[in-house]
Amino acid sequence: MSFVSEFKEFALKGSLMDMAVGIIIGAAIGKVVGALVDSILMPLIGTVMGGVDFSSLAIKIGDASIGYGAFIQALIDFLIVALVIFFILRTINNMKKASAEEEDAPSDDVVLLTEIRDLLKNR
């Protein structure tokens, strides 16, 4: 097997393509949620807390400035992204579970044929 055909087989595997799509969608969701946190939520939280701008919160120790506000903002950003991804995965799993239950249920034809079989047995 040549290098090119081996690479093509690897690159076009379904699981690899699914993972690539997941990474791209995850990055896009991360950007959207990041904009939500930076532009809407953090200013609102800062206003509720008395006009605090989290990005500028820092402690001075000598000449060093420890910016713990940026950490707080990144932590809130992470929690919101994790929550959004949790809800998306939960919805997908519920949809998969519902479709699996539909597949497990016998079709109307099978139910009808089973009833006919049972009636013929009882005669």
Residue pairs with C-beta under 8 A, 6 or more apart in sequence:
10 16
26 85
29 81
29 84
29 85
29 88
30 81
33 77
33 80
33 81
33 84
34 77
34 81
36 80
37 73
37 76
37 77
37 80
38 73
38 77
41 76
41 80
42 54
42 55
42 73
42 76
45 54
45 76
46 52
46 53
46 54
53 69
54 69
54 70
54 72
54 73
55 67
55 69
55 70
55 73
56 69
57 67
57 68
57 69
57 70
57 72
58 65
58 66
58 67
58 68
58 69
59 65
59 66
59 68
60 66
106 114
